Amino acid sequence: MSLSKLALALGWVAVSAWAHAPVLPPVAGPLTVQGTRLLDRGTPITLRAMNVPPEGLGQPRETFGILRVRWNLNAVRLPAALGVTAIQAALDSQLAVILAGSREADWRQWGANPRVLLEIDANADAAAVRSAGARHPLVRLGPAVNDPQVVYAARLTVGPNLLDPLRPHLGRAPVLAADWGAPTGCVDESAFLALLEFENQGISWAAAALPSYEPPTAESACADLKQTVLQWTTGDPFGFGFLRPDAIANAAGGPAAPLVPGALMTLFVEQLGPERPAAGRLDARGQLPRELEGTRVLVNGEPVPLLYTDAYQINIQVPYELRPGTPAAVQVFGSAVPSNRVNVPVAEAAPELFQDFATRHAIAVNQDGSRNGPGSPALPGSVLLLFGAGAGDVAAPRQTGAPIGPAHAVTLLPSRVEVGGVPAEVLFAGEVPGFIGLTQLNVRLPSRTPREPRAEPVVWTVGSHASRSPVTVWIR
């Protein structure tokens, strides 16, 4: 088999991620009111928003990116006093903006923006707002006015009379729960029931301001508003884009695995990579990219080489410089939106063999050059080529993100292979010239009398670390 065909055989296989809530499309604008519904370019829409106070905006683009991507929101409610930079950062993050406390200068500046809704109180004259240039629906705190393009808002208290402040407008115009829920402390099931009521009634909402918009990193002693909202908007109490140590595995397959210096690893994520898959290509220096379609992966704060990225899966090469026994901090950035940081163990080896995930058959080459399979099984006593990742360091100069040199670099730790529970002779174990992080094993199969072809399990052990993903080869 040629190296080019082998490369295709070893191509990265995207897998389904956890079930999740539908991803909210961005608000395109212009927004309009038709009867009791708020429309976005003619399509009914409800706004799911978060109140963002000044203290929540140390890094506006990062904050709004987290709210849009990881919280799965489509709007924010901002004080107009935050200023142009913060408002524009929210718009750049594909969020609609409900501009609270707006005044005439704000009406003139933002009134024509198709994704800005000007919020006015009962003392403001809607006609004056229109004359200042407001073209889109107004959000009004107070009684009804003679303007058909109005979303009526009220601040709600969670409880049995939740919707009372909005009842004068329910069934007559779109409504918004403008500052809903307790921002701190434990909440009971009434918060979840409130969200259910909003959903059933088609009510837009803006949750109360929180001390931090970073999703929680572990289950707390009680549910809070943050986890309740995230559970509702994403199906996960930690939100989209939450990086889990148990979702980091060898790129060849298998269960959750530690990082191994030089290994090819897969990170399974939610909505952090691009919608369209992208594969990394070597640059003019012979290096893999450290950023791919807006995706970066940091290990101990440094970007690592990327082989593949999409919305749910990212493949990396682990830096050779990591020290086994010392955990490494891993974080993903998708279009400048950060995941949480996780500490992942670093091991000297965690081997797995590449396989066809549909059949669990190893990607293997027979001695005659044919692809091992049910129609071309290997003969007893013949040499079989296997391919894997996670074997650890090699006895040769190497550079993270660059193909191995022309010499076959053998692994420092010894390899053992069992086929059908019987030891096979390992003739060679080392990295493949021209490839990145790919280990090749040449093994001589045990001799025996040929029989009907059948799939036999293969286990690869490096040092004291055995492969854990079930893999088979076809033997006659």
C-alpha positions, -999 to +999 in steps of 0.1 A: +000+000+000+014+034-009+019+061+017-007+083+001-033+055+004-023+048+039-027+085+048-063+083+035-069+051+054-057+069+086-080+099+079-096+115+109-131+101+116-156+126+129-180+111+155-213+122+170-209+143+202-233+144+231-269+152+225-276+189+230-301+216+225-305+231+190-279+258+182-297+292+181-291+309+148-277+345+150-302+373+149-299+388+114-323+417+116-342+438+109-365+429+137-402+437+134-434+432+154-464+414+139-493+410+162-480+391+193-448+379+177-413+394+173-400+386+138-365+384+125-367+389+087-402+375+088-394+345+110-408+343+145-381+347+172-378+348+209-348+365+225-327+346+250-305+371+267-283+379+297-280+411+315-244+423+314-233+450+339-201+470+336-183+448+361-189+418+338-170+433+309-133+431+317-128+415+283-159+423+261-152+402+231-144+371+252-174+377+274-198+381+245-183+352+227-189+329+257-225+341+259-231+335+222-213+302+218-211+285+251-244+298+266-262+295+232-278+329+236-289+352+208-291+385+227-277+406+256-293+434+276-267+462+281-268+495+299-264+522+273-238+538+296-214+510+287-206+529+255-199+522+219-170+497+223-190+472+244-221+475+223-202+470+191-184+440+206-217+424+213-229+430+178-196+416+164-203+384+184-236+380+165-258+390+194-288+413+193-286+441+218-314+453+241-301+488+251-313+496+285-314+532+299-311+547+264-313+584+259-316+607+228-279+604+219-283+566+219-315+568+199-297+587+172-266+565+172-282+531+174-318+536+162-312+525+127-291+494+136-312+463+127-300+443+157-304+470+184-336+473+204-338+506+223-353+501+258-372+531+271-390+536+304-425+549+310-414+585+310-399+584+275-421+594+246-422+568+218-428+594+191-397+613+202-376+581+200-390+576+165-382+611+154-346+607+166-342+578+141-354+546+157-367+523+129-371+490+147-392+478+176-388+496+209-387+478+242-409+496+266-411+494+304-446+507+312-481+508+299-491+504+262-486+533+238-499+541+203-470+524+185-475+489+169-437+482+168-432+477+206-421+448+228-434+454+263-410+445+292-412+441+329-389+429+357-402+396+371-399+378+404-398+340+403-429+326+420-465+317+415-474+352+402-444+353+379-462+367+348-485+392+366-464+423+355-467+412+319-504+402+318-517+435+305-497+429+273-499+391+270-519+381+239-517+417+226-480+423+218-446+406+222-432+407+258-398+405+275-389+394+310-363+421+313-344+412+345-354+378+355-342+355+383-320+359+413-283+364+402-268+346+433-276+318+457-294+286+453-326+284+431-352+257+432-373+242+405-393+274+402-365+289+380-368+260+356-406+262+356-403+299+348-382+292+317-407+266+307-435+292+311-415+316+290-411+290+263-448+280+263-459+317+261-433+327+235-418+352+260-384+367+254-362+369+285-330+384+298-316+366+329-303+385+359-267+397+359-242+371+372-208+377+389-192+357+361-203+344+327-178+316+328-198+284+331-191+265+364-163+239+364-179+214+387-213+205+401-220+229+430-238+220+462-270+235+448-283+246+414-279+283+407-293+305+380-262+300+359-266+262+358-303+265+353-300+287+323-272+267+308-291+235+312-321+251+295-302+267+266-277+239+259-289+207+276-257+208+297-252+226+331-218+236+319-228+249+285-215+243+250-177+242+246-171+227+280-139+207+278-139+175+297-109+154+306-129+123+298-134+136+263-097+136+254-085+104+237-058+089+215-065+099+179-064+062+170-094+055+192-101+041+226-114+056+259-102+087+277-064+088+278-036+109+292-015+131+271+016+114+257+046+134+244+045+135+206+012+116+204-018+123+182-048+131+204-084+139+198-104+165+218-142+160+216-159+194+221-193+212+216-194+241+191-158+253+196-145+244+161-157+257+128-190+244+112-171+232+081-143+207+088-108+218+081-076+197+078-042+211+087-015+213+059+022+217+062+034+253+056+065+264+037+087+255+068+072+220+069+052+227+100+015+220+109-005+251+117-010+263+153-043+279+143-068+264+119-101+281+109-100+302+141-093+271+163-064+270+187-055+245+214-033+256+242-012+232+263+004+249+293-005+282+276+013+274+243-005+267+210+000+231+197+000+217+161-035+210+146-043+182+122-081+186+120-109+207+134-147+208+132-175+218+156-172+187+176-137+173+172-101+186+172-070+166+165-037+178+178-001+166+183+010+167+219+043+186+224+073+163+228+085+187+255+059+176+281+072+157+311+054+125+321+041+126+356+034+163+355-002+173+345-007+197+317-033+225+314-054+222+282-077+249+268-094+254+234-101+287+217-127+287+189-129+320+171-115+337+202-141+320+225-123+301+252-132+268+267-126+261+304-091+249+313-086+213+324-056+196+339-048+164+321-023+137+332+008+132+311+020+096+307+051+081+291+028+060+268-008+052+262-009+032+229-038+025+206-039+010+171-056+028+142-088+010+131-119+012+109-144+023+136-173+007+118-158-028+119-131-025+147-106-040+122-071-026+124-057-006+095-030-031+087-009-041+057-001-077+048+034-089+038+024-089+001+013-052+004-024-058+004-048-042+029-056-067+057-093-077+057-117-106+054-109-109+017-072-107+022-062-123+056-026-125+068-009-159+066+005-175+098+042-167+101+040-137+078+049-101+086+020-077+093+023-039+095+002-021+121-001+016+128-008+034+160-002+064+182+008+071+218+040+051+220+059+079+236+094+092+229+117+080+202+155+077+199+160+104+173+159+142+170+122+153+166+103+186+164+067+190+174+044+196+144+069+185+118+072+151+100+098+127+113+131+127+094+142+101+068+156+076+094+132+052+111+132+065+147+126+036+171+106+041+202+125+042+235+100+020+253+098-017+242+067-029+224+049-062+227+020-074+205-004-103+211-026-116+183-054-139+194-038-141+228-005-154+214+027-133+215+039-121+180+075-112+173+079-074+171+105-068+144+103-030+145+085-003+165+091+033+155+078+065+139+072+065+101+094+089+081+074+117+065+045+114+090+037+132+122+032+112+154+025+079+136+040+047+149+046+017+127+048-019+141+062-047+120+052-080+136+057-116+126+026-136+133+028-168+152+032-199+130+004-224+129-016-245+105-037-223+081-075-225+087-106-206+077-100-168+079-113-152+110-108-119+130-084-122+159-080-096+187-048-076+188-033-060+219-003-036+217+017-030+249+043-003+252+064-006+284+037-014+310+009+004+291-015-018+270-039-006+243-076-006+255-096-002+224-108-036+209-091-041+176-089-072+153-069-084+123-078-111+098-057-142+100-059-174+079 
